[in-house]
Amino acid sequence: MKLSVLGPEGTFADAAAKAYLKTQPYTNVIFDYHPTFNQVYQAVTGENIGLLPLENQLDGYVSATLQRLQIADVTEIGEMTIPVNFGLVANADSLTHIKRLYVQFKTEGQCQKLLSRMPGIQIITTSSNMISLEKFLSGEKGDAAIIPQSQMADQSAPFMLENVADQDDNSTRFIIFKAKPAKLDDLSRLTLTTNHFKAPLFIRPSSNDKPGTLYDILGYFAKADLNLITLMSLPTKTQLGEYSFYIEVSGTRDQQEVIFATLRDMASKYNVHLLGFYAD
């Protein structure tokens, strides 16, 4: 089995994948590294699985993942949350002598306190923390990079700062998925391995949207006594002003029948795009 993740080896996605595998019975897993979100997503076929970042504690949800999930025929089978922190390496004598900084697009939002101390520098956004490191190592005097804290011990740059995230207790949540549609009937028969579940989904109102639509949607879950732990809207990209709602529902094993009955009821009125149902 292949496990496709953002690479190269040493990324937080790589660490999350390895942590996830320690909780699973999989054997002979081959790591399949890719530099971009789209390549990871496209690489997951058959019975292989993939892992992508979904949410960071400091910088919120990862839109690059959510936009794919909104239209993807995938089944989320689990998630893994790991602590994350960063360090700065620079080919310079001090912060004031840094001219160019490489930083992954999501990492930038988690290190704003550091960046506020570096006004006027050129910031080059990368797709991976490890690519930031590669760019720095092949760069020139005045270059710097924000990299995983775990990589700092292997570096010997002229100037280095440890633990540069805005706060120490930072973490990122990753989802694990397969390339097959999440079907209500199939998932409703799933046997949970714990007493709690999580069910992520998108709900898209019909074209004749009207005031009170969100109130009506939330009412289904409130009536069933199901807990919403995430609610956010995303543009459908079909036309301006048209949005769908990303929702994560949690509950206990004895509510399994209730949630699927609720989703079937909602599907008669709204476009319900279930993404998964798994033990939490």
Sequence and secondary structure as in RCSB ss.txt:
>XXXX:A:sequence
MKLSVLGPEGTFADAAAKAYLKTQPYTNVIFDYHPTFNQVYQAVTGENIGLLPLENQLDGYVSATLQRLQIADVT
EIGEMTIPVNFGLVANADSLTHIKRLYVQFKTEGQCQKLLSRMPGIQIITTSSNMISLEKFLSGEKGDAAIIPQS
QMADQSAPFMLENVADQDDNSTRFIIFKAKPAKLDDLSRLTLTTNHFKAPLFIRPSSNDKPGTLYDILGYFAKAD
LNLITLMSLPTKTQLGEYSFYIEVSGTRDQQEVIFATLRDMASKYNVHLLGFYAD
>XXXX:A:secstr
 EEEEESSTTSHHHHHHHHHHTTS   S EEEEESSHHHHHHH  TT EEEEEEEETTTEE HHHHHHHTT   E
EEEEEEEE  EEEEESSSSGGG  EEEEEHHHHTT HHHHTTSTT EEEEES HHHHHHHHHTS TTEEEEEEGG
GGGG   SEEES  SSSSS EEEEEEEESS   HHHHHT   SSSEEEEEEEEE  TT  TTHHHHHHHHHHHTT
 EEEEEEEEE SSSTT EEEEEEEEEEGGGHHHHHHHHHHHHTTSEEEE B EE 
